[in-house]
């Protein structure tokens, strides 16, 4: 019998967490569909990942409905079933981030469209290609649960993302549906959130967030919202499972 090759679709996969997760999945035998706004960066990521697995890359903005339809067209054309959808593409909004009363309404529309509406729109379009036990991961933030000054636009959008994720998990109990806060990371977006500050003390995505996401896919806990904490890769498999389920609350 031919071995099943799982397929993952990851948005915002040209750098940071998206690229790190894509590479980890590729090393574990996953076929990849990746996207990002920056076509040059996305091509570089595709060429890097092609050394490990079969990769399809589609460049575009997730707010563009035509771009989102391209994923369904690809899945149909290649006769693929989607095992994992990771809505990772996101926008911080203005940098430095302004107080809510000073936020440009146009910026708020862009934040909510990118972080809340587009992930659901993409899911609606690829739904016919999702398996009965498919996994959906929406990348969230601690700003969705905590009230930080200046984070009203981004944080509120992630709170909305968390809420529709929770509702989807109840409406689709056969799927594995998670909102995951990956924690602070040394990424371009995190640097934009703290302009001029030294963020070299933040962990790289591959050191904490990616191992947590991989273990999430391994143990598939109940649907809900989870937070990646300190990862100890030298623990035993049983200890890893307990640690992971403890650190994701």
Secondary structure, 3 states (H helix, E strand, C coil): CCCCCCEEEECCCCCHHHHHHHHHHHHCCCEEEEEECCHHHHHHHHHHHCCCCCEEEEECCCCCHHHHHHHHHHHHHCCCCEEEEEECCCCCCCCCCCCHHHCCHHHHHHHHHHHHHHHHHHHHHHHHHEEEEEEEEEECCHHHCCCCCCCHHHHHHHHHHHHHHHHHHHHCCCCEEEEEECCCCCCHHHHHHCCCCCCCCCCCCCCCHHHHHHHHHHHCCCCEEEECCCCCCCCCHHHHHHHHHHHCC
